[in-house]
Amino acid sequence: MDERGGITVRRALELPALRGGLPEVVAGGDLLDRTVRWVHAGEVPNIASLLKGGELLLTTGIGIGSRPADQRVFVRRLAERGIAALVVELGATFPRLPAALVETARSAGLPLVQLHREVPFVSVTEEVHTEIVNGHYALLRRADEVHRQCTEALLGGGGAPRVLRILAGFAGNPVFLENADGRLLYAADGGPPGPCAEPLQLWEGLRGRPGAVPPAGSVLVDVPGGEPDGGVRARLVLLAAAGRPLPVHRMAAERAAGLLAVVLMQARQEEELAARGRGDFLTDLAEGRIAVGDAPAQARVLGFRPGAGPLLPVVMRLAGERLPAGGWALLARAVAEEPALSGLPVLVGVRPVEGRVLLLLGLRAEAERAAVADRVATALRAGAERAGLDRAGGPAPVVVVGVAGGWAAASAGLRHAAETAAAAQGLPERPWHDARRLDVDLLLWRLRRHDAAGLAAFVDRTIGPLLAHDAASRAPLLPTLETYLAHAGRKAETARELHLNRQTLYNRLARITELLGADLDDPRTVLALSLALRARRHVP
């Protein structure tokens, strides 16, 4: 059985009916792997006009003609029509094949076979057609199996990326999902390292450039959008990188496109897929799953082309998935389109599971960090409002700006900012937080994750009496202690900020000392109190 759903000329000659005719290949012996699409028997001179190509033509030679010129024309027309092979039964018409017939077949590249015994052509037709039909059924079964795997992947929550990986592995070629405008949504590798490695770089070279044409044999399948006008929502591209895709691969791609259409129609996901894809890239970069050396090329494919200056990582964390349906895609687009970011190279991605928006921006110089951070924070909050976050209620988003630097620093900076954004929940609201100033909060947040009970016990031992006092009193003392520690024990500055006279401040500090049984001039006590005040945000 041929991989394209037919059988080869070689296989046809091995079947009992033709084998019984003692076939002898007299021309085109190196072309016997051609696919036989159908079998036809005919005895008229103009038989070529009745064929479509790919046929195995059976004849006794009556229509070939007796003159060499007619024989040459007969063979050339069949070759031009693209038939698989010509099989001539020797007998009354030709005891042996004419030299003109053989020579023309050789020069035209047409397999020519002579049968030394008479065979029933109907038997040949039945056997070959049975093999062809069985071959098509086999291909359908293979396509069905891939369709089943893709369906199970979707039902299991694998999403479009998993479908693409299954299809790419089956075809041995990279597969891409583009939106209707040709923008890349997702890419999947075609297998082990080799010609299909680096699918994003392949896409950039073969699909990402304006006017680029995919290699011959590539499969492009429209993913319908389901609108009344029957518009195209996306396009599935099976790239002929490692080899020409076979018809069974096209069948599998068409069935996968049907599944992807359902996925995209359910939530109009193409924008969210792109935003999530960028979020996955930024998260993989932060977690070290992308080598620093490979990151610039992959970022270019995603549309991020910073200059030679430092990169600035920024993370916004929402207090839970509180966006309306489709809000994550809208949020990513709104942020990228904010005028505050005009002229800045920026890559915006989302991670709905963690409730994060991740950004990487290209700066001209590190000195721009604070000014750009202000612009980014403004854009993020404006984008959140456009996405409906202002109508969802709840705590305001937290924006954390990491350390600017090269790609290695961007990787560490994204990871640091993402963790710090979680640790900063509950801090007084600010346009943005500097990740470098929140390392103590991050340390306490990590401690809560590993030993929440121990952290709660520490808070209770250190400031528990003060918390109990404030819970029962109309004159809380915690603000006084926090301000006093924030000013490093400078009483005059503390009194000014709290709008107290010196004696009132002294009385409050004395009361705090009495409740806690602590010396506010002892550095170790001051450190413990500072940590406990920060840690109480992380204690239920």
C-alpha positions in Angstrom: 0.0 0.0 0.0 1.3 3.5 -0.9 1.3 6.1 1.8 -0.8 8.4 -0.4 -3.7 6.0 -0.4 -3.1 4.2 -3.7 -0.6 1.5 -4.5 2.7 1.7 -6.4 3.3 0.3 -9.9 5.7 -2.1 -8.4 3.0 -3.5 -6.0 0.5 -3.7 -8.9 2.9 -5.9 -10.8 3.2 -8.2 -7.8 -0.6 -8.9 -7.6 -1.7 -12.4 -8.8 -3.5 -11.2 -11.9 -0.6 -9.2 -13.4 2.0 -11.6 -12.1 0.3 -14.4 -14.0 0.9 -12.4 -17.2 4.7 -12.7 -16.7 5.3 -8.9 -16.7 8.6 -7.5 -18.0 9.5 -3.9 -17.4 11.1 -2.6 -20.6 11.3 1.2 -19.8 11.1 3.3 -16.6 12.3 0.6 -14.2 13.4 3.3 -11.8 10.0 4.8 -11.7 8.0 1.9 -10.4 7.3 3.7 -7.1 4.8 5.9 -8.8 1.3 5.9 -7.3 -1.5 4.1 -9.2 -4.6 6.0 -8.6 -6.9 4.0 -10.8 -6.8 1.2 -13.5 -8.2 1.8 -17.0 -8.3 -0.5 -20.1 -8.7 0.9 -23.6 -7.9 0.3 -27.2 -8.5 3.7 -28.9 -5.8 6.0 -30.3 -7.0 9.0 -28.4 -7.1 7.2 -25.0 -4.9 9.9 -23.4 -7.8 12.4 -23.7 -10.0 10.2 -21.5 -7.5 9.9 -18.6 -6.8 12.2 -15.7 -3.4 11.1 -14.6 -2.2 8.4 -12.2 -3.9 5.6 -14.1 -2.4 2.1 -14.9 -3.4 1.8 -18.5 -4.0 -1.8 -19.8 -4.1 -2.4 -23.6 -3.5 -5.1 -26.2 -2.0 -2.4 -28.5 -4.8 -2.1 -31.0 -5.0 1.7 -30.6 -1.3 2.3 -30.5 -0.9 2.2 -34.3 1.5 0.4 -36.6 3.6 3.4 -37.7 6.5 4.5 -35.6 5.4 8.1 -35.7 1.9 7.1 -34.4 3.5 5.0 -31.6 5.7 7.9 -30.5 2.7 10.3 -30.4 0.7 7.8 -28.4 3.4 7.4 -25.7 4.2 11.1 -25.5 0.5 12.0 -24.9 0.2 9.4 -22.1 3.4 10.7 -20.5 2.1 14.3 -20.7 -1.2 13.2 -19.1 0.8 11.8 -16.2 -0.4 8.2 -16.1 1.4 5.9 -13.7 2.4 3.2 -16.3 1.5 1.6 -19.6 1.0 -2.2 -19.7 0.8 -3.8 -23.1 -0.3 -7.4 -23.6 1.7 -9.2 -26.3 -0.2 -11.2 -28.8 -1.9 -10.7 -32.1 -1.2 -6.9 -32.3 2.5 -6.9 -31.1 4.4 -10.2 -30.8 7.1 -7.9 -29.4 7.0 -4.2 -28.5 8.2 -1.9 -31.3 11.5 -0.2 -30.8 9.9 3.3 -31.3 7.4 2.6 -28.5 10.2 1.5 -26.1 12.6 4.3 -26.9 9.9 7.0 -26.6 8.8 5.6 -23.2 12.3 5.7 -21.9 12.9 9.3 -23.1 9.5 10.5 -21.8 10.0 8.8 -18.4 7.0 6.5 -18.7 7.1 3.1 -17.1 6.4 0.5 -19.9 5.5 -3.1 -19.1 4.9 -6.0 -21.5 2.9 -9.0 -20.6 4.1 -12.3 -22.1 0.8 -14.1 -21.3 -2.8 -13.2 -21.8 -4.6 -12.0 -18.6 -8.2 -11.1 -17.9 -8.1 -7.3 -17.6 -11.2 -7.4 -15.4 -9.3 -9.5 -12.9 -6.4 -6.9 -12.9 -8.9 -4.1 -12.4 -10.6 -5.8 -9.5 -7.4 -6.7 -7.7 -5.8 -3.2 -8.1 -9.0 -1.3 -7.2 -9.4 -3.5 -4.1 -5.9 -2.7 -3.0 -6.5 1.0 -3.6 -9.7 1.1 -1.7 -8.1 -0.8 1.2 -5.3 1.7 1.2 -7.8 4.6 1.5 -9.5 2.9 4.3 -6.1 2.5 6.1 -5.4 6.2 5.6 -8.8 7.1 7.0 -8.2 4.8 10.0 -4.9 6.6 10.7 -6.5 10.0 10.3 -9.3 8.8 12.7 -6.8 7.8 15.3 -5.2 11.3 15.2 -8.6 12.9 15.4 -9.4 10.7 18.4 -6.2 11.7 20.1 -6.8 15.4 19.5 -10.4 15.1 20.8 -9.2 13.4 23.9 -6.5 16.1 24.4 -9.2 18.9 24.2 -11.5 17.1 26.5 -8.6 16.7 28.9 -8.0 20.4 28.9 -4.9 20.3 26.6 -6.2 23.1 24.4 -5.1 24.1 21.0 -1.3 23.7 21.7 -1.8 20.1 22.5 -3.7 19.5 19.3 -0.9 21.1 17.3 1.7 19.0 19.0 -0.2 15.8 18.2 -0.6 16.8 14.6 3.1 17.8 14.3 4.3 14.6 15.8 2.1 12.6 13.4 3.2 14.5 10.3 6.9 14.8 11.3 6.7 18.5 10.3 6.2 21.7 12.3 2.6 23.0 12.5 1.5 26.6 13.1 -1.8 28.2 14.0 -2.1 31.7 12.6 -4.9 34.2 12.8 -6.7 35.4 9.7 -4.1 38.2 9.3 -1.2 35.8 9.3 -0.1 36.6 12.9 1.3 33.6 14.7 -0.8 32.2 17.6 1.0 28.9 18.3 3.7 26.7 17.0 4.5 23.0 17.5 7.7 21.1 16.7 7.6 18.2 14.3 9.7 15.8 16.3 13.3 15.1 17.3 16.1 17.6 16.6 16.8 18.0 12.9 15.3 19.9 10.0 12.1 20.5 12.0 13.8 21.9 15.1 13.3 25.6 16.1 9.7 25.9 14.7 9.5 29.6 15.6 12.6 30.3 13.6 11.2 28.3 10.7 8.0 30.3 10.8 9.8 33.6 10.9 11.8 32.6 7.8 9.1 30.9 5.8 5.9 32.5 7.0 6.7 35.6 9.1 8.2 37.8 6.4 5.9 39.8 4.1 5.3 38.0 0.9 6.9 34.8 2.2 5.6 31.6 0.5 5.6 28.3 2.3 7.6 25.4 0.7 5.9 23.4 -2.0 3.7 20.7 -0.6 2.9 22.5 2.6 -0.7 22.1 3.8 -2.8 25.2 4.6 -6.2 24.6 6.1 -8.7 27.3 7.0 -10.2 27.2 10.4 -13.7 28.6 10.0 -15.0 31.3 12.3 -18.6 30.3 12.4 -19.9 33.8 11.5 -22.8 34.1 9.2 -20.5 35.2 6.4 -18.5 32.0 6.8 -15.3 34.0 7.5 -12.0 32.5 8.4 -11.0 32.8 12.0 -7.5 31.2 11.8 -5.4 29.1 9.5 -3.6 25.8 10.2 -0.2 25.5 8.4 1.5 22.1 8.1 4.9 23.2 6.8 6.8 20.9 4.4 10.1 21.4 6.3 11.4 17.8 6.8 9.4 16.3 4.0 6.4 16.6 1.8 3.2 16.0 3.8 1.1 13.0 2.6 -2.6 13.0 1.9 -3.2 11.3 5.3 -1.5 14.3 6.9 -3.8 16.6 5.1 -6.8 14.6 6.2 -5.6 14.8 9.8 -5.0 18.5 9.5 -8.5 19.1 8.1 -10.0 17.2 11.0 -7.8 19.0 13.5 -8.9 22.3 12.0 -12.5 21.3 12.7 -11.7 20.8 16.3 -9.8 24.0 16.6 -12.8 25.9 15.1 -14.8 24.7 18.0 -12.2 25.8 20.5 -11.9 29.2 18.9 -15.6 29.7 18.5 -16.3 28.9 22.1 -14.5 32.0 23.5 -13.4 33.8 20.4 -10.0 32.7 21.5 -7.5 33.7 18.8 -6.5 36.9 20.6 -6.4 35.1 24.0 -4.4 32.3 22.5 -1.8 34.8 21.3 -1.8 36.7 24.6 -1.5 33.4 26.5 1.3 32.3 24.1 3.3 35.4 24.9 2.5 34.8 28.6 3.8 31.3 28.3 7.0 32.5 26.6 7.6 35.1 29.3 6.9 32.5 32.0 9.2 29.9 30.4 11.9 32.6 30.2 11.4 33.5 33.9 11.5 29.8 34.9 14.6 29.1 32.9 12.9 26.8 30.4 14.2 28.9 27.6 17.9 29.4 27.1 18.9 33.0 27.3 20.7 32.6 24.0 17.5 31.4 22.3 15.2 34.1 23.8 15.9 37.0 21.4 15.0 35.0 18.3 11.8 33.6 19.9 10.9 37.1 21.1 11.3 38.4 17.5 8.9 35.9 16.2 6.4 37.1 18.8 6.8 40.7 17.5 9.2 42.0 20.2 12.3 43.6 18.7 14.0 45.8 21.4 17.1 47.8 20.7 20.5 47.4 22.3 19.4 48.9 25.6 18.3 47.1 28.8 15.1 45.2 29.1 12.6 46.1 31.9 10.4 43.3 33.3 7.0 44.2 34.8 4.3 42.1 36.3 0.7 43.0 37.2 -1.1 40.6 39.5 -4.9 40.6 39.8 -6.7 39.5 43.0 -8.1 36.4 41.3 -9.6 35.7 37.9 -12.2 38.5 38.1 -12.3 39.5 34.4 -15.5 39.1 32.3 -15.5 36.5 29.5 -12.8 37.3 27.0 -11.4 39.9 29.3 -7.8 38.6 29.3 -7.5 39.0 25.6 -9.0 42.5 25.8 -6.7 43.4 28.7 -3.6 42.4 26.7 -4.7 44.3 23.7 -5.7 47.4 25.7 -2.4 47.5 27.5 -0.4 47.2 24.2 -2.5 49.9 22.6 -2.3 52.4 25.5 -0.8 55.8 24.4 1.4 55.8 27.5 3.4 52.9 25.9 3.6 54.6 22.4 7.1 54.2 20.9 8.3 51.6 23.4 9.1 48.0 22.2 6.8 46.0 24.5 5.8 42.3 24.7 2.5 41.7 26.7 1.4 38.3 27.8 -1.2 36.9 30.2 -1.3 34.0 32.6 -5.0 33.7 33.7 -4.3 30.7 36.0 -1.9 32.9 38.1 -3.9 36.1 37.5 -0.9 37.8 36.0 -0.1 40.1 33.1 3.6 40.0 32.2 5.5 42.6 30.2 9.0 43.0 28.8 9.9 46.5 27.6 13.0 47.8 25.7 14.6 50.8 27.2 17.2 53.1 25.7 19.1 53.4 28.9 18.7 52.2 32.5 18.1 55.8 33.6 14.7 55.6 32.0 13.5 52.9 34.4 11.5 55.1 36.8 9.9 57.2 34.1 9.0 54.2 32.0 7.7 52.4 35.1 5.3 55.3 35.7 4.1 55.0 32.1 3.7 51.3 32.2 1.7 51.4 35.5 -0.6 54.0 34.0 -1.1 51.8 30.9 -1.8 48.7 32.9 -4.4 50.3 35.1 -6.0 52.0 32.1 -6.0 48.7 30.3 -7.6 46.9 33.3 -10.4 49.4 33.3 -11.0 49.0 29.6 -11.1 45.2 30.1 -13.9 45.6 32.7 -11.7 45.2 35.8 -13.1 48.4 37.3 -16.6 46.9 37.2 -15.5 43.6 38.8 -14.8 45.1 42.3 -12.2 43.9 44.8 -8.7 44.9 45.6 -6.8 47.0 43.0 -4.2 45.2 40.9 -0.6 45.2 42.1 2.1 46.3 39.7 5.7 45.3 40.3 8.7 46.6 38.3 11.8 44.4 38.2 15.5 45.2 37.6 16.5 46.3 34.1 19.3 44.5 32.3 20.1 42.1 29.5 18.2 38.9 28.6 19.7 37.0 31.6 18.6 39.8 33.9 15.2 39.8 32.3 14.8 36.1 33.0 15.6 36.6 36.7 13.8 39.9 36.9 10.5 38.4 35.6 10.7 35.6 38.1 11.5 38.0 40.9 8.7 40.5 39.9 6.1 37.7 39.6 6.8 36.4 43.1 7.0 39.8 44.6 3.7 40.8 43.0 2.1 37.9 45.0 3.9 39.0 48.2 2.9 42.6 47.7 -0.9 41.9 47.9 -2.3 43.9 50.8 0.4 46.6 50.8 -0.7 50.2 50.7 -1.8 51.0 47.2 0.9 52.6 45.0 1.1 53.1 41.2 3.9 50.5 41.2 6.2 48.7 43.5 9.9 48.4 43.1 10.8 44.7 43.4 14.2 45.6 44.9 12.4 47.2 47.9 10.2 44.3 48.7 12.6 41.5 49.3 11.7 41.3 53.0 8.0 40.9 52.1 9.0 38.3 49.6 10.9 36.4 52.2 8.0 36.4 54.6 5.6 35.4 51.9 7.8 32.4 51.0 8.0 31.5 54.7 4.2 31.5 55.0 4.0 29.1 52.1 6.3 26.6 53.8 5.3 27.3 57.5 2.1 29.3 57.8 1.6 28.2 61.4 5.1 29.1 62.4 4.8 32.6 60.9 1.5 33.1 62.7 3.0 32.1 66.0 5.9 34.5 65.4 3.5 37.4 64.8 1.5 36.5 67.9 4.5 36.2 70.1 6.0 39.5 68.9 3.0 41.9 68.6 0.1 39.8 69.8 -0.6 42.0 72.9 -0.6 45.1 70.8 -3.0 43.5 68.3 -5.3 42.6 71.1 -5.2 46.1 72.6 -6.0 47.7 69.3 -8.9 45.3 68.7 -10.5 46.5 71.9 -9.5 50.2 72.0 -10.5 53.3 70.2 -7.0 54.6 70.4 -4.9 52.1 68.3 -1.2 52.0 68.9 0.0 50.0 65.9 0.1 53.1 63.6 2.3 54.8 66.1 4.7 51.8 66.3 4.8 51.5 62.5 5.6 55.2 62.0 8.2 55.1 64.7 10.0 52.2 63.1 9.7 53.7 59.6 11.6 56.7 60.9 14.3 54.6 62.5 13.3 55.7 66.0 13.5 59.4 65.4 10.9 60.8 67.7 10.6 64.3 66.3 9.9 63.1 62.8 7.5 60.5 64.1 5.6 63.1 66.0 5.4 65.4 63.0 4.0 62.7 60.7 1.4 61.7 63.3 0.5 65.3 64.2 1.2 64.6 67.9 3.0 66.7 70.5 6.2 65.1 72.0 4.7 64.2 75.3 1.7 62.3 73.7 4.2 60.4 71.6 6.3 59.5 74.6 3.2 58.3 76.4 2.2 56.1 73.5 5.7 54.6 73.2 5.7 53.9 76.9 2.4 52.1 76.6 3.7 50.0 73.7 6.8 49.1 75.7 4.6 48.1 78.6 2.2 45.9 76.5 5.0 44.1 74.6 7.5 44.0 77.4 10.1 45.0 74.9 12.9 47.6 74.7 12.4 49.8 71.7 16.0 50.8 71.7 17.3 47.2 71.3 18.2 46.6 67.6 17.2 42.9 67.7 13.8 43.9 69.2 13.3 46.6 66.6 14.2 44.0 63.8 11.7 41.5 65.2 8.9 44.1 65.5 9.5 45.3 61.9 9.3 41.8 60.6 6.2 41.0 62.6 4.4 44.1 61.4 5.2 43.1 57.8 4.3 39.5 58.4 0.9 40.1 59.8 -0.4 40.8 56.2 0.4 37.1 55.4 -1.3 35.7 58.5 -5.0 34.9 58.3 
